[in-house]
Amino acid sequence: MKTFSISDNDVQLLKAIRPFMSSKSQELLDFLITTINVFRPEQPNHKMNFEALNTLLTMIHESRQSKKNTQIIEIDECKKDVLAKQAEDIENLLNTLAEPENNV
């Protein structure tokens, strides 16, 4: 596997512009820098930085968990909306049935 070369100055430049980015862009930049670090081993006889790889896998796992939790919250909110609409419909039906008939 051929590793690529990126200087520490390039990484520092990326980190310097990070505060001016949106939160999503910052997250993507963090993934990029961590991925770069995976292929920049601390010891020359290694091909990968296993600590950076562990960090990258942790970041991916946390991102997936966050998305899953967000989806669960959105589903719960949709269920609440549906239940509220059903309760309103039932209330309207009961009110309609409770009205005295004027046609008699």
N, C-alpha and C positions, 0 to 999 in steps of 0.2 A: 504494500500500500504506500503510495507516494503522499507524503505530508506536504502541506503548503506552508509557505513562510509569510508571516505577517509580523511586523515589528511592534514593539511595545509602544512606540509613539503613535502608531495607528490605533491601537486599542485605547490609549489614553485620549486620543482625539474623539473617538466614539463616546467614551465616558463623559467627555467635556460637553458634548452637545445634548446628552441625555436629558438634563433638566428642562430643556426648551421643547421637548417633544410631548406629545399627548401620552396619556397613561398606557394606551394600547401599544403605541410605538415604543415606549420605554420597556414594556414587557417583551416585545419582539426583539429589541436591542439586547436585553438581558439574555434571552435565549441564544442570540447570535454570538455574543461575547463568550458565553459558557460553552457553546459548541466549538468556537475557535480554541478555547482553552483545553478542550478535550484532546485536540491534536497538537498541543504544545506541552509535551511531557516535561516534568521537572527534572527527571533523570535522563541523560542522553541515551542510555541503553534501552529505554522503554519507547514504545511507539505511541502510547496514549497516556493521558493524565487520568488515572482512574478516579481520583477525587473529584475532578471536574465532571467526569462521566456520571458519577453518583449524584452530583449536584444537578446535572441536567435531567436525569431520570426523576429526581425528586421534584424539580420544577414542573415537569410534564405531568406527573401524578397529581400535584396540587392544582394545576390548571384544570385538569379533567374533573377533579372533585368539585372545584368551584363552579364549573359549568353545570355539573350534575345537580348541585345544590340550587343553583339559580333556576334550572328547569323545574325542579320540584316545587320551588316557591311559586313560579309562574302557574304551574298546574293547580296548586292549592288556591291561588287567587281566582283562577277560572272556575274552579268548583264552587267557591264562595259566591261568585257572580251568578252562576247557574242556579244555585240553591236560593239565593235572594229573589231571582226572577220567578222561580217556581212558587216560592212563598207568596209573592205578590199576586201571581195568577190564582192561587188557591184562595187568597183573601178576596180577590175580586169575584170569584165564582161564588163563594159563600155569601158575600154581600148581595149579589144578584139573586141568589136563591132566597135570601131573607127578606127581600123587598116584597111588600104586599102586591098582589096582582090588581092592577087598576082596571082590567078588562072585565071583571065579574059584575 
